[in-house]
């Protein structure tokens, strides 16, 4: 039996090639009007959390192809602004305001941060 060694680049290509079969595609690339402080990744995070119910930032990052540290940072900001709820164990869930934002029932201006 012959052992075959792969380089990191080859393994990454293999992972990218086959990951579409493992993960279910998510409809998080919907364009909607955002508040000025929000980033495009925030929509992807909110969409994923809506589908997954309660999830840690590392899992969100893996599934939306974003770095887990950046996702954690954005989750904290979304939580501070009332769109996500953070449990003590670090898991995030969607708030009622977050659901209304995703369903486009509120004006993004309502999400603006008061600097006073």
N, C-alpha and C positions, 0 to 999 in steps of 0.2 A: 504494500500500500504506500502510495506516495503522498507525503504531506505537502500541502501548498500553503505558502505564506503570502499574506496580503499586506500591502502598504496601507497606511492610514488613508491616503487618497482613494485607493481602490475600495476600502471598506466604506468610506463616505459615499462614493458613487453607488455602491451596492445598496446602502441604506436608503439613499434618495430614490433609487430605482424601485425598491420594493415597499417603501413605507406607504405608498398609496393603497396597497392591498391590505395593510394592517389597520390603518386609521380610517374612520369614516369621514367623508368630506363634510365640512361645516359651512353653512351659509353666512359667514361673518363678514363678507366683503360688500356689504350693503352700504351705499352712500346715503348719508343723511346729514342734515345740518347739525353742526356741533357748536358747543360753547367755545369761546376764544381760547380758553385754557386747555381744552381737550386736544388730544393727539389721535391720529388715525388708529393707532393700536388700541386705544380705549374702546372703540366700537367693537373690535375683535374680542377683547377681554369680556366685555359685557355680554356679547352674543354667546360666547363659550360658557360663561357662568350661568346664563339662562338655561342652556341645554344640559349642563352637567349638574345643576342644582347647587352643590356645596363642594368647593374644590380649592386646593392650595395653589399658590402662584407658580410653583415649579411645574405642575401638571398643565396649567394654562399655557405657560411658555412653550412647553414641548408641543402642544397641540395647535398653537397658532404660529409656530415658527418664529418665536421671539425669545430673547435671552431671559432666563428666569429672574435674574436680578432686576432687569428693567421692568418686567411684568410686576414684580413685587412692589417696586417703586410706584408704578402707575396704579396698582390696586390700592395702595395706601392713600394716594391722592383721590381716587374715586370714592374711597371709604370716607375720607374727610369731607367730601362734598355731597354725601348722602346717597350715592348711586349703588354702592356696595356695602354690605354689612360684614364686619370682620369678627369672627368668633375667637375665643381665647386660644384655641389650638392652631390659629393661623389660617383657617379655612375661610373662604369668602363666599358669600351668597348675595343674590340680587335683592335689593330693597324694592319697595313699591314705587318709589321715584325712579329707580333704574328701569323697572318694567314699563312705566309710562314713557320714559325717554326712548326705549327701544321700539315701542309701539307708536312713536311720534305723536303722543297725545299732549305733550307739553312743548312750549316754546323754549329753544335752547337759551334764550336770554334769562329765563328763570333759574338757570344753572350757574349764572355768573357769580363770581366770588366778590363779596363786599370787602373792600380794602379799608373801611373805616374802623 
